Every structure is written in structure tokens, then in C-alpha cells.
Amino acid sequence: METNSPTFRRIVTGHNSEGKAIIASDEIPARTYMVGGPNGAKFHEIWNTRQTPALIDKISKDEEEKGLILGPPKQGTRIRVIDFPPEGDEIRNLTKEQAKEHFKTMSGEHASKAGENGPHPLMHKTETIDYGIILEGELTLIVDDGETTAKAGDIIIQRGTNHAWSNRSGKNCRVVFILIDGQFEEKLQ
């Protein structure tokens, strides 16, 4: 299922040889991935950093990666846009093995908590702080003990908790996610 959400541009600034600010690139994000087949979520990979503090140089290139990676680089950040189509039975009825395969497609099989008596088959936990900004539609955040539905304009701060996302609205939902590498407090590991 192709979403009806409009395309968007990724505009990156930099510096010329005299140190003056320039527009280094202005383009539609080239790296997109479908997760979960043709009716699944579409990931638009925008940018990542590989260290803290982030290196600010004259002109950085988007770091090369082989395929989709769930989390940010160690000590780094990642920004992506995800288009979530309405959730259907193919997601709600995933087996533990199918859910783990789903996360494996984004090098995130370690994050999957499928089959651990969770409230959703795509429950997962990452050692990150994630800022989710709902641009369009609505999305339900499911945690071990509760859930809430966020709508366009809402911001979710996801702090390394076991969670899943469910689009129950019947319409596409577009979310910007900014992921920041984190470290669990010893008691939460």
C-alpha cells in the first residue's frame, strides 16, 4: 500500500572554502525502506551522527549504511520519518518468530520483546531516547501497562521503555523520530 503523504525535502547546510554558510544539498531523501512488506511502514532515512559532540565540518556526507538500522549509531543520533499505514490483521496476528524477523530486517532483533506476554506483537525496547513528532494522522503508543493515542502536533518522548506503535485510525500517520543513543540505569538493564 503506497501512502498518499506528500514527499518532502532534506536540506543540508555546510560551509564553503572561505567558511561561509552554504546549502550543501537540497533533495528528496534517497534512502527509503518498506518494513513488513507492501502494506508495512515506510522508513525515510534522513541523517545520522556518529559521535557526541557531533562533528561540525565544512561539508558532511550522509554516512553510508548497509540497509535499515533500527537505532542510532553508538554515541550518535538518527532522524527518520516513518509513514505508518493503518494496522491490519497481518500485524495484529504476528507470531513471535514473525515479529523477530520483522525487527531483523532493520538489524534490531535484539530489541524485540515479542512473545513475552506483551500487549502487542511488535513490542520492543531500545537503549535510546526517542522524540516522536506526529506530523499527520494519529498513532497509538502502547507500553507494558497502558496506552495513549497521539495526534498531529503531539510529541512523544520515549525513554527506553518497552513499547509498540499501532495505527488504528484507518488513515496514514507520518511521524518524525529523532533517536539519541542512551545508556540504561543499572536497575533498568
Sequence and secondary structure as in RCSB ss.txt:
>XXXX:A:sequence
METNSPTFRRIVTGHNSEGKAIIASDEIPARTYMVGGPNGAKFHEIWNTRQTPALIDKISKDEEEKGLILGPPKQ
GTRIRVIDFPPEGDEIRNLTKEQAKEHFKTMSGEHASKAGENGPHPLMHKTETIDYGIILEGELTLIVDDGETTA
KAGDIIIQRGTNHAWSNRSGKNCRVVFILIDGQFEEKLQ
>XXXX:A:secstr
         EEEEEE TTS EEEEEEE    EEEESSTTSEEEEEEEEE SSS    SS      SS  SS  TT
 EEEEEEEE    HHHHT  HHHHHHHHHTTT GGGB TTSS SSTT B  SEEEEEEEEESEEEEEETTEEEEE
ETT EEEEES  EEEE  SSS EEEEEEEEE    GGG 
